[in-house]
Amino acid sequence: MNRPAPSRPMNVSPVRIGIVGAGIAGERHAEAFAARADATVTAVSELDPDRGHAFARRFGAVHYVDYRDMLAEPIDAVVVAVPHALHRACVLEAAAAGVHLLLEKPLATTLDDAHAMLGAVERAGVRLMLGYVHRFRPETEAARSLIAQGRLGRPATALDRFMSGGMAETPRWVWNRADAGGGVIMYGGVHAIDRLRWLLDDEVAEVYARLATYSNPADVEDGVSAVLTFAGGAMAVLSENAPGYGRLGGWVTEIFGSEGALTLTTGTALEYRGRDGAHRWTYGPDHRFERQAAEFIAALKEDRPPSVTGDDGLRGLEVALALYRSAATGRPERVDRGSAGWHEAGR
Ligand SMILES: NC(=O)c1ccc[n+]([C@@H]2O[C@H](COP(=O)([O-])OP(=O)(O)OC[C@H]3O[C@@H](n4cnc5c(N)ncnc54)[C@H](O)[C@@H]3O)[C@@H](O)[C@H]2O)c1
């Protein structure tokens, strides 16, 4: 199991991928890697034997029940797509085996776990990419570039209305604190937090949040209303819901700045209005998992950090945990940055 860190740049082609967790996300990742000529899905680890066998047959992979057995085989990278509380153990084992990681969000459920994971990755010299797949949507990229070009001037206020599926549409463990570490914030909200960070190219400094559990028989929140204040002064209102009876509407982000504003309707449209005119772009089906896989493979081959790092995972987790803290204290809470050293790690 204790193989040395792989020699770099990665010169194995195709890159041998193992999938940990053959569920909703694991399947999307496997499809994306299997479609590439420079990657191959060689192994899957899945506790449910029927699901694991079907998955292995479909992708021509070998099925393992225990991911540690899979890590003892010759694979170059794993996709970790299991319940959140298991992320720590999978990452520690994979790093010890010298295997690169594409890890689903959130990075972890606690800061202790997050630090242990990033430390292990750093020491092992493996790459870790966080699965913030929505960065790979073309409309999100277009919005980011409008902001970077200064078309909005100084961003001042934002509104993000995000929805996850509730219990009827998502696995049961998502609504169990011990497995998921939280509810709608941990499953879907970390995407919204990351997207705001990425769009504004800024870090959340302080949050104020209220939580509700109103529609799912769960021990975690299925609704959150929050205000996020960024270090650069912009503020965002976050409204996230995961009703048990199904979703209403889509994921919409509005950002207003001194010179212009945009409305991002995820998967559908980007609208801009500013002092220099107005425009609306429309979008069809995207290839976000394929583009994410392409970036992961490119980072391994080019021996560079992927565009989405463990540090991005840590920053998102810090904000999520600050939201929970604020809901508990009833006060605004600063975002805990006790770990700023990781910013330099870039892995
Ligand atoms: N980026 C996205 O769009 C997106 C979408 C859905 C889920 N996710 C994330 O992906 C991860 C998995 O979520 P999901 O919705 O696919 O869950 P899921 O329940 O559909 O799949 C998880 C799978 O892991 C298996 N599993 C559990 N413990 C295991 C273990 N020790 N070893 C091997 N397999 C094990 C389960 O049997 C299940 O098949 C989570 O981190 C979640 O937040 C991301």
Ligand as a Chemical Component Dictionary entry (heavy atoms), coordinates in Angstrom:
data_LIG
# 
_chem_comp.id                   LIG 
_chem_comp.type                 NON-POLYMER 
_chem_comp.pdbx_formal_charge   0 
_chem_comp.three_letter_code    LIG 
# 
loop_
_chem_comp_atom.comp_id 
_chem_comp_atom.atom_id 
_chem_comp_atom.alt_atom_id 
_chem_comp_atom.type_symbol 
_chem_comp_atom.charge 
_chem_comp_atom.model_Cartn_x 
_chem_comp_atom.model_Cartn_y 
_chem_comp_atom.model_Cartn_z 
_chem_comp_atom.pdbx_ordinal 
LIG N1  N1  N 0  -20.829 17.713 -8.119 1  
LIG C1  C1  C 0  -22.066 17.283 -8.205 2  
LIG O1  O1  O 0  -22.820 17.734 -9.062 3  
LIG C2  C2  C 0  -22.527 16.228 -7.244 4  
LIG C3  C3  C 0  -23.768 15.616 -7.407 5  
LIG C4  C4  C 0  -24.151 14.632 -6.497 6  
LIG C5  C5  C 0  -23.299 14.312 -5.445 7  
LIG N2  N2  N 1  -22.110 14.934 -5.297 8  
LIG C6  C6  C 0  -21.180 14.554 -4.208 9  
LIG O2  O2  O 0  -20.700 13.246 -4.504 10 
LIG C7  C7  C 0  -20.530 12.495 -3.315 11 
LIG C8  C8  C 0  -21.423 11.269 -3.366 12 
LIG O3  O3  O 0  -22.776 11.682 -3.472 13 
LIG P1  P1  P 0  -23.850 10.851 -4.324 14 
LIG O4  O4  O 0  -25.032 11.735 -4.493 15 
LIG O5  O5  O -1 -23.203 10.275 -5.538 16 
LIG O6  O6  O 0  -24.203 9.710  -3.279 17 
LIG P2  P2  P 0  -24.760 8.224  -3.606 18 
LIG O7  O7  O 0  -25.370 7.750  -2.353 19 
LIG O8  O8  O 0  -25.572 8.248  -4.863 20 
LIG O9  O9  O 0  -23.433 7.410  -3.920 21 
LIG C9  C9  C 0  -22.494 7.091  -2.923 22 
LIG C10 C10 C 0  -22.105 5.638  -3.129 23 
LIG O10 O10 O 0  -21.021 5.344  -2.262 24 
LIG C11 C11 C 0  -21.196 4.004  -1.797 25 
LIG N3  N3  N 0  -20.392 3.867  -0.581 26 
LIG C12 C12 C 0  -20.667 4.246  0.678  27 
LIG N4  N4  N 0  -19.643 3.952  1.498  28 
LIG C13 C13 C 0  -18.679 3.379  0.731  29 
LIG C14 C14 C 0  -17.385 2.859  0.994  30 
LIG N5  N5  N 0  -16.847 2.865  2.233  31 
LIG N6  N6  N 0  -16.684 2.330  -0.033 32 
LIG C15 C15 C 0  -17.202 2.297  -1.277 33 
LIG N7  N7  N 0  -18.443 2.764  -1.597 34 
LIG C16 C16 C 0  -19.164 3.302  -0.595 35 
LIG C17 C17 C 0  -22.690 3.893  -1.579 36 
LIG O11 O11 O 0  -23.102 2.535  -1.528 37 
LIG C18 C18 C 0  -23.224 4.638  -2.789 38 
LIG O12 O12 O 0  -23.425 3.775  -3.899 39 
LIG C19 C19 C 0  -20.827 13.482 -2.178 40 
LIG O13 O13 O 0  -19.640 14.104 -1.796 41 
LIG C20 C20 C 0  -21.772 14.471 -2.816 42 
LIG O14 O14 O 0  -21.808 15.730 -2.177 43 
LIG C21 C21 C 0  -21.714 15.869 -6.187 44 
# 
loop_
_chem_comp_bond.comp_id 
_chem_comp_bond.atom_id_1 
_chem_comp_bond.atom_id_2 
_chem_comp_bond.value_order 
_chem_comp_bond.pdbx_ordinal 
LIG N1  C1  SING 1  
LIG C1  O1  DOUB 2  
LIG C1  C2  SING 3  
LIG C2  C3  SING 4  
LIG C2  C21 DOUB 5  
LIG C3  C4  DOUB 6  
LIG C4  C5  SING 7  
LIG C5  N2  DOUB 8  
LIG N2  C6  SING 9  
LIG N2  C21 SING 10 
LIG C6  O2  SING 11 
LIG C6  C20 SING 12 
LIG O2  C7  SING 13 
LIG C7  C8  SING 14 
LIG C7  C19 SING 15 
LIG C8  O3  SING 16 
LIG O3  P1  SING 17 
LIG P1  O4  DOUB 18 
LIG P1  O5  SING 19 
LIG P1  O6  SING 20 
LIG O6  P2  SING 21 
LIG P2  O7  DOUB 22 
LIG P2  O8  SING 23 
LIG P2  O9  SING 24 
LIG O9  C9  SING 25 
LIG C9  C10 SING 26 
LIG C10 O10 SING 27 
LIG C10 C18 SING 28 
LIG O10 C11 SING 29 
LIG C11 N3  SING 30 
LIG C11 C17 SING 31 
LIG N3  C12 SING 32 
LIG N3  C16 SING 33 
LIG C12 N4  DOUB 34 
LIG N4  C13 SING 35 
LIG C13 C14 SING 36 
LIG C13 C16 DOUB 37 
LIG C14 N5  SING 38 
LIG C14 N6  DOUB 39 
LIG N6  C15 SING 40 
LIG C15 N7  DOUB 41 
LIG N7  C16 SING 42 
LIG C17 O11 SING 43 
LIG C17 C18 SING 44 
LIG C18 O12 SING 45 
LIG C19 O13 SING 46 
LIG C19 C20 SING 47 
LIG C20 O14 SING 48 
# 
